[in-house]
Each structure stands twice: as C-alpha cells, then as structure tokens.
Amino acid sequence: MTARRRLPLALRDASFRVRDALHRGVSRGRLEARDLVRPFHGTRSAVPPRTVDERARALAPRLRPDQVFSHVTAAAILGIPLPRRLEGSPRLHVTTIGVDQALRVRGAVGHRAHLGRVRATTCRGVRLTTPADTFVALSTMLTLDELIIAGDALVGWLGWATLDELILAVGRRRGLRGVVKLRHALAEIRPGSRSPGETRARLTLVRQGLPEPALNHDVIVDGRWIACVDLAYPAARVAIEYESDLHRTDPATFRKDLTRGEHLKDVDWWLVRATADDVGRGVDRFVQRVRRLLQAGLSAPHDHRFATLR
C-alpha cells in the first residue's frame, strides 16, 4: 500500500529533494518505495534519468542558488558539439560562483569560480553558465581545434552567442588556466559555420597554406541564385561541400546534394565533396586537389562546357 500512495502533485513529474518531500508530509517509508529511483544522494525521481538533461534536472534540487551546471554538462544542454570521449559523460559538472564550498555529491564534479567572472542563465529548465562562459570553461577539457568547433557552433548554427560575447568572457578569465588556448581559438572562430565538419574542412585548408574560403556562400550567376555551398573560392569558381553520414543515409539529402552538384556544373563551377577521411588520413590528396583547382581557376577561365557550344 505504501508504494501505491500518490505523491503530492508538485512532486509527481519531476525529481525532488527528500527534504522537500518530508516538509510536504511525505513519509520516510513512501520515499523508500521501489517505484522511486535515487539518481543522487538525497533526491528521488519517478523515472530513471538517462540523458544529460534529465540527470541535470534530477540533481538540480540539490543545488544552491550560487551553483550552476557548467563545463561539458552545460555544453551538452546547450547542444554544443563535443568530442566522442566526452559525449554523455556520466558525471555532471557544477560550478559554485563565489566563496562558498564547491558541490560534493557522488556523480558530480564540483568547481569554483570568482564572483563576476562567471555568469548564469537558464536553459531547458536548469540553471547553467552562459554560453560564452561555458565556452571559456571548455578550454580546460578540449583541444584547440575542438574549442574552435565549439566556438563556431556558438556564433554559427546554434546562435547562442556573438564573437564579441566570447571575447568579453575570455577577457574576464585573464591570468587563469587555459587563457592562451582561448585566445588562439578566438583568432580562428568564424561566424557562419553550420557544422563541425565545415569547421574541420576550413581549418584543414588554411593550415595547409590555402586561402581562407568563404563560408556558406551563395552562388549567383547573371542575377540567378544557383546554390548555397559550405565553402567556396568564388574567384576560382571552386565549391567545397562537406558530406557527413547524413548525406549518405538520408535519401532526401542525398538527392538534394546530387541536384546541387548538377546545378553548379551547369554554371561551370567545380565541386569538391569532402568527407571525414579528407580532413583526416586523406588530407594530403584533398588539399592537393583543391590547390590544383584554385590554380587552374585563377589562371584561366574553365568554362569548357560553354566553349564547346560556341
């Protein structure tokens, strides 16, 4: 009978703290019933939390007003792309803003930050560090390129922050660990990126000595819009499309890519399709091909198709 007794309405659809339940008149026996799970010490939930968001909401009742989710936990909630080694990290990161003690709960990692250096916001029902401050915290856990990808996402397709906001957040970290890496990352973050693959392709080309390509460039010929391409060298009429697994497995995306490629050929643009291998083990061949096309496109017109029609 104890296990079937209904909880107060405010506790039925959310994780809650044992202390709060007792204040609402819930008995100790009811809190020990098998239909409730214990995601963290001192908390209960009707449903086992599985995602980062759910685990954060399960721990949230334990947090003080000066404590917020941060680092990779905040990044996951915000949708910032993380490397596989950090995706779905079982431990939640919580930062205490101020002089009070850091959180000490099994399953969580406690951090501390000086008041004024880290700011908080609310997203998906939990308090966490702002997107810009989350970016700063990630510098202690990500490589330089991973940090640039995170920054590109924030100022690009996620739209959570502007580059100026990232710069201000890094400025507040002056003298602390990771600031040099952050400054290097800021120099290479570009608004306009729409995927981690695009960022990797751009970094690969630039670091191999090629000019920086335009991002998500609209190809317009004689006043007519032809296509929007991931990366482009307009003067040489070279377009680069980064093909993720989605492009291969989703039929609609696959057909759209084929059509885009044909439309670019019709106006005499070269299209290079890049994959994860091209920015990894096959980088030399990929860069050589793009360099060769740039040299050809800049040195002479390549409207071979039209030339045969004249």
Secondary structure, 3 states (H helix, E strand, C coil): CHHHCCCCHHHHCCCEEHHHHHHCCCCHHHHCCCCCECCCCCEEECCCCCCHHHHHHHHHHHCCCCEEECHHHHHHHHCCCCCHHHCCCCCEEEEEECCCCCCCCCCEEEEEECECCECEEEECCEEEECHHHHHHHHCCCCCHHHHHHHHHHHHCCCCCCCHHHHHHHHHCCCCCCCHHHHHHHHHHCCCCCCCHHHHHHHHHHHHCCCCCCEEEEEEEECCEEEEEEEEEEHHHCEEEEECCHHHHHCHHHHHHHHHHHHHHHHCCCEEEEECHHHHCCCHHHHHHHHHHHHHHHHHCCCCHHHHCCC
